[in-house]
């Protein structure tokens, strides 16, 4: 699937345009719901992307907004494309499909991870050990599915038009013995392999750096190929996933990432630290 063309990004564009057209028509959500004889919560959920929107819903909403035929045809087609199946749909019960779709669409990703190795950089044995620690009651079949999903995501780094990835990892993630020394040695080798890819930049922020801008948690900033698709910040937690799309929020996290990079070791020094930690694990 070409980058930037997945159903996830199509849906994001569609709901943003529907919201913009409603506001341009000077209509409230309640007024639209009354005209369409549906609940206000349905319109709200459509505009926030929490539910799917059918081509018929789009036609009805655009009629209420007084949109022209060209706009109607364009957005109805966008609604059809947003309802297509994607490869990650089969993993919807074990992963945030919206995030995986954004990641698959992204041109570049900037990420900070403090306590564990980022998923796109994990070796299989590390992934399996981590799942065992976090989900000790997961059935073997579920573990295998999670590993397959992780590998499918990692394939983005080696496509003809690969994802550009810039990751900052805390030294704590290198030293935490997930799965034991043998697993960590394999993971250090994985760092070396991926770090040689021209589209990957890996930095480590060492303990010696002291406090830093991102100590309150991990985050990801995703950027897309088209200007129609603004950047988004993703913050994952055990209870919920947060997506920040306001320009001020994205700018704040971009500044935080820049300050974090400045406090981190450069890629060459980071690779040297990873080699030292690998020897210690031996």
Buried (B, 14 or more C-beta within 10 A) or exposed (E): EEBBBBBBBBBBBBBBBBBEBBEEBEBEBEBBBEBBEBEBEBBBBBBEBEEEBBBEBBBBBBEBBEBEEEBBEBBBBBBBBBBEEBEBEBBEEBBBBBBBBBBBBBBBBBBBBBEBBBBBBBBBBBBBBBBBEEEEEBEEEBBEBBBEBBEBBBEBBEEEEBBBBBBBBBBBBBEEEBBEEEBBBBBBEBBEEBBEBEBBBBBBBBEEBEEBBBEEEBBBBBBBBEEEBBBBBBBBEEEEEEBBEEEEBBEEBBEBBEEBBEBBBEBEEBBEBBEEBBEEBE
